[in-house]
């Protein structure tokens, strides 16, 4: 049986006006992942938590209300960080306290990842400079203009730069998360996870490595 101590911890940042599927999609993937052939909920391979700047309930896009598990001041050590996008990123890209927290986490994570316009928070920190990255198709030009040191790809669902993995808009976060599962535990485990979600992982080859 996989113990709590053996599980990798995934921290998913949430903030006001975050895009719902940007964070819920990855949450579902990581929370659904089990060892190959195992479907027992007690044998999850990941401990998945949401983290916000404050403990208050977060109002997401469309009015969905979410109570974060932890705050940026108190949370477990993270193996994987997921930064989602949404309209709120235009505000959070100027939030120095939050940006400093992301930078600190990046020093220790195995993977720092983004979904959609969450990539702008990484870009603002300079973490994507001299790297390839992607974001929501509607924000490709804005990222290119705002951060010329980044090679912004408009034809990839997921961009793997090793420690940093970015993904395109909204549902692409599911593909990115499945890709991370495959990196850590193999394609068969990722495909089992996708099947358990009734998700057609047809974009698994659309990855820029």
C-alpha positions in Angstrom: 0.0 0.0 0.0 1.2 3.5 -0.8 1.7 5.4 2.4 1.1 9.1 2.9 4.8 9.6 3.3 5.6 7.9 0.0 3.2 10.0 -2.0 4.5 12.9 -4.0 2.8 16.2 -3.0 1.2 18.4 -5.7 0.4 22.0 -4.7 -2.1 23.8 -6.9 -2.2 27.5 -6.6 -5.6 29.2 -6.6 -6.6 32.8 -6.5 -9.5 35.1 -7.3 -10.8 34.7 -10.9 -8.7 31.6 -11.5 -10.0 29.5 -14.4 -11.8 26.5 -13.0 -10.7 23.7 -15.3 -7.1 25.1 -15.2 -6.8 23.8 -11.6 -9.6 21.3 -11.3 -8.3 19.3 -14.3 -4.8 18.8 -12.9 -6.4 18.1 -9.4 -8.5 15.3 -10.9 -5.6 13.8 -12.8 -3.2 13.6 -9.8 -5.9 12.6 -7.3 -7.0 9.8 -9.7 -3.6 8.3 -10.2 -3.0 4.8 -8.8 -0.3 2.2 -9.4 -0.8 0.1 -12.5 -3.7 -2.3 -12.0 -4.7 -0.8 -8.7 -8.0 1.2 -8.2 -8.0 1.3 -4.4 -8.4 4.9 -3.1 -6.0 4.2 -0.3 -3.1 3.7 -2.8 -3.0 7.2 -4.4 0.4 8.1 -5.8 -0.1 11.8 -5.1 -1.2 14.0 -2.2 -3.0 16.9 -3.9 -3.6 20.2 -2.2 -4.8 23.6 -3.1 -2.9 26.6 -1.8 -4.0 30.3 -1.8 -2.4 33.5 -0.5 -4.9 33.7 2.3 -7.2 31.2 4.0 -10.4 32.9 2.8 -12.7 31.2 0.3 -11.6 31.9 -3.2 -14.1 33.0 -5.8 -13.1 31.3 -9.1 -14.3 32.2 -12.6 -18.1 31.8 -12.9 -18.5 32.2 -9.1 -17.3 28.7 -8.0 -16.3 29.0 -4.4 -13.3 27.0 -3.2 -11.8 26.8 0.3 -8.0 26.2 0.0 -6.4 23.5 1.9 -3.4 25.6 2.8 -1.9 29.1 2.5 1.4 30.2 1.0 2.6 30.7 4.6 1.9 27.2 5.8 1.7 24.1 3.6 3.5 20.8 3.1 6.7 20.6 1.1 5.9 20.4 -2.6 7.2 18.0 -5.2 5.1 19.5 -8.0 3.8 23.0 -8.3 0.8 23.8 -10.6 0.1 27.4 -11.5 -3.2 27.8 -13.3 -4.4 30.7 -15.4 -7.4 32.9 -15.7 -8.3 36.5 -15.6 -6.8 36.7 -12.1 -3.3 36.3 -13.5 -3.4 39.9 -14.8 -3.6 41.0 -11.1 -1.4 38.3 -9.6 1.5 39.0 -12.0 2.0 42.2 -9.9 1.7 40.5 -6.6 5.2 40.5 -5.3 4.5 38.4 -2.3 2.9 35.6 -4.4 5.7 35.8 -7.0 8.3 35.5 -4.3 6.6 32.4 -3.0 6.5 30.8 -6.4 10.2 31.5 -6.8 11.0 29.8 -3.4 8.9 26.7 -4.3 10.7 26.5 -7.7 14.0 26.0 -5.9 12.8 22.7 -4.4 10.2 21.2 -6.8 10.8 18.4 -9.1 8.5 20.1 -11.6 7.2 23.6 -11.7 4.2 23.7 -14.1 1.7 26.1 -15.5 -1.6 25.9 -17.3 -2.9 28.6 -19.7 -2.0 32.2 -18.6 -0.4 30.8 -15.4 2.8 30.9 -17.5 2.8 34.7 -17.2 3.6 34.4 -13.5 6.6 32.3 -14.3 7.5 34.7 -17.1 7.4 37.7 -14.8 9.9 36.0 -12.5 12.2 35.4 -15.4 12.1 31.7 -14.9 11.1 31.1 -18.6 13.8 33.3 -20.0 15.9 31.5 -22.6 13.3 28.6 -22.5 10.5 27.5 -24.7 7.0 27.9 -23.3 3.3 28.1 -24.2 0.1 29.6 -22.9 -3.5 30.0 -24.0 -3.7 30.6 -27.8 -5.4 34.0 -27.2 -2.4 35.2 -25.1 0.4 33.9 -27.3 1.1 37.3 -28.9 0.9 39.1 -25.6 3.5 36.8 -24.1 5.8 37.2 -27.1 5.6 41.0 -26.9 5.9 41.2 -23.1 8.6 38.6 -22.6 10.9 38.6 -25.7 13.5 36.4 -24.0 11.0 33.5 -24.1 10.6 31.3 -27.2 6.8 31.1 -27.2 5.3 28.1 -29.1 1.9 28.3 -30.6 1.7 24.8 -31.9 2.3 22.6 -28.8 -0.2 21.4 -26.2 2.6 20.9 -23.6 6.2 22.2 -23.6 8.7 20.2 -21.6 11.8 22.2 -20.5 12.8 19.8 -17.8 12.2 21.4 -14.4 9.7 23.7 -16.1 6.6 22.4 -18.0 4.1 24.8 -19.5 0.8 23.9 -21.2 -1.7 25.7 -23.4 -5.2 26.8 -22.4 -7.7 25.3 -20.0 -8.1 21.6 -20.8 -4.5 21.4 -21.8 -3.7 21.2 -18.1 -5.2 17.7 -18.1 -2.8 16.7 -20.8 0.1 18.3 -19.0 -0.7 16.5 -15.8 -1.0 13.2 -17.5 2.3 13.8 -19.1 3.9 14.4 -15.7 2.3 11.2 -14.4 3.9 9.4 -17.4 7.3 10.9 -16.7 7.2 9.8 -13.1 5.4 6.4 -13.3 5.2 5.5 -17.0 2.8 5.8 -19.9 0.7 2.8 -18.8 -0.1 4.4 -15.4 -0.9 7.7 -17.2 -3.2 5.9 -19.7 -4.9 4.1 -16.8 -5.5 7.4 -15.1 -6.9 8.9 -18.3 -9.2 5.9 -18.8 -10.5 6.2 -15.2 -11.4 9.8 -16.0 -13.1 8.8 -19.3 -10.6 11.2 -20.9 -9.5 10.7 -24.5 -5.8 11.5 -24.1 -5.4 12.0 -27.9 -2.9 14.9 -27.5 -0.3 12.9 -25.6 2.1 13.2 -28.6 1.6 16.9 -29.0 4.5 17.7 -26.6 7.5 19.9 -27.4 10.5 18.2 -25.7 
